Amino acid sequence: MKAAVLHNFKTPLALEDVARPVPGPDEVLVEVEACGVCHSDLHVADGDWPQLAKIVKKPLILGHEIAGRVVEKGEAVNDHQIGDRVGVPWIFSSCGECEMCREGNENLCGKQQITGVSVDGGYAEFVKAPARHATKIPDALSSVEAAPLFCAGVTVYRALKKGQLQPGQRLAYRGWCAHGGHLLPGLAGISKLYSKTSRGHRQNQLAT
């Protein structure tokens, strides 16, 4: 299959022919229809996030905002069928047994694997993923629309769910990116959105 491969930090990705992944008993093989480019991918490729640089697989296929269709599945997979549309997120897998996992905080699991960081991601024609971490995509969403939701979308949704916001409450958001600028207003039902720059403390109304 064709894939964009990172061999060393701060070097261009190379378009190469690589072996097509073979799914294990509890995995699915996904034919990639769309894969978003997250700013995190740029940091991973440059190796400028020390906490991730030490676990980056090399050579590596980047990409963790993946949407596609199941084309193969392992013999132990029952929840997905051939042809199902699924997404593969940042968290490739977690142990499911530690305290963090049992509390629903898989993102803090010490044994987690990260898509496009410690395992190959979606800048390729195919990607394999654990079936329990592959999420079905509704027919109403195209793959292009769905792909970014498996990073920015789940990040915002989890924060809002954990925050238990109620109608009428005010929300402060720190850090401006796709999460806040595009997804936060829709998911939170925000009627007015403002930005405030650190220089000069200027406030701008961005949306109504």
Secondary structure, 3 states (H helix, E strand, C coil): CEEEEECCCCCCCEEEECCCCCCCCCEEEEEEEEEECCHHHHHHHHCCCHHHHCCCCCCEECCCEEEEEEEEECCCCCCCCCCCEEEECCEEECCCCCHHHHCCCHHHCCCCEEECCCECCCCECEEEEEHHHCEECCCCCCHHHHHHHHCHHHHHHHHHHHHCCCCCCCCCCCCCCHHHHHHHHHHHCCCCEEEECCCCCCEEEEEC
